[in-house]
Amino acid sequence: MGVPGNKKLYGTATVGSKGQIVIPADAREELNIQPGDRLYVLGSMHGSGIVLLKEDMIEHIVEQMSAQIEGFREAKKHTDEFND
């Protein structure tokens, strides 16, 4: 089911008595979530929801951020050299 903003609603999950949820099968299949995969649980800023991210996505985000930081460092270095 499509929802605004390029998101997809896979269904619902009910929190069990032990705090566990079952990720809907369509989501597991489409997102290639396998038994043993590590998912990071991120809370929204207003406490109204959570987001699950696969560990490899977190690693990808960190790599991109590191590359951007290195780019900023190089740009600053060139700016400092230009201003000297």
C-alpha positions as CSV (number, residue, x, y, z in Angstrom):
1,M,0.0,0.0,0.0
2,G,1.5,3.4,-1.0
3,V,1.6,6.3,1.4
4,P,2.8,9.9,0.7
5,G,6.5,10.6,0.6
6,N,7.8,7.5,-1.2
7,K,7.0,5.3,1.9
8,K,5.3,2.0,2.0
9,L,2.9,0.7,4.6
10,Y,3.4,-3.1,5.0
11,G,0.7,-3.6,7.6
12,T,0.7,-3.5,11.4
13,A,2.5,-5.2,14.2
14,T,1.2,-5.8,17.7
15,V,3.6,-5.6,20.7
16,G,3.4,-8.9,22.6
17,S,3.6,-9.3,26.4
18,K,7.5,-9.6,26.2
19,G,7.7,-6.4,24.1
20,Q,8.4,-8.3,20.9
21,I,6.9,-7.5,17.5
22,V,6.7,-9.5,14.3
23,I,7.7,-7.7,11.1
24,P,5.2,-8.4,8.4
25,A,6.3,-11.0,5.9
26,D,6.0,-8.6,2.9
27,A,8.4,-6.2,4.6
28,R,10.9,-9.0,5.5
29,E,10.8,-10.3,1.9
30,E,11.0,-6.9,0.1
31,L,13.6,-5.5,2.5
32,N,15.6,-8.7,2.6
33,I,15.4,-9.0,6.4
34,Q,16.8,-12.4,7.4
35,P,16.9,-14.2,10.7
36,G,19.9,-13.0,12.7
37,D,20.0,-9.6,11.0
38,R,20.7,-6.7,13.4
39,L,18.2,-3.9,13.3
40,Y,18.8,-0.5,14.9
41,V,15.8,1.0,16.6
42,L,15.6,4.8,16.3
43,G,13.0,6.9,18.2
44,S,11.4,9.9,16.7
45,M,12.2,13.3,18.2
46,H,8.7,13.7,19.6
47,G,8.4,10.2,21.0
48,S,5.6,9.3,18.6
49,G,7.2,6.4,16.7
50,I,10.2,4.3,15.9
51,V,12.3,3.5,12.8
52,L,14.1,0.2,12.2
53,L,17.3,0.3,10.1
54,K,19.4,-2.6,9.1
55,E,23.0,-2.6,10.3
56,D,24.4,-2.4,6.8
57,M,22.4,0.8,6.2
58,I,23.8,2.4,9.3
59,E,27.3,1.5,8.1
60,H,26.5,3.0,4.7
61,I,25.2,6.2,6.3
62,V,28.3,6.5,8.5
63,E,30.6,6.0,5.5
64,Q,28.8,8.7,3.6
65,M,29.0,11.1,6.5
66,S,32.7,10.4,7.0
67,A,33.4,11.1,3.3
68,Q,31.5,14.4,3.6
69,I,33.4,15.4,6.7
70,E,36.7,14.6,4.9
71,G,35.6,16.7,2.0
72,F,34.8,19.6,4.4
73,R,38.3,19.2,6.0
74,E,39.9,19.4,2.5
75,A,37.9,22.4,1.6
76,K,38.8,24.1,4.9
77,K,42.5,23.2,4.3
78,H,42.5,24.8,0.9
79,T,40.6,27.9,2.2
80,D,43.2,28.3,5.1
81,E,46.0,28.0,2.6
82,F,44.4,30.6,0.3
83,N,43.9,33.0,3.2
84,D,47.5,32.7,4.5
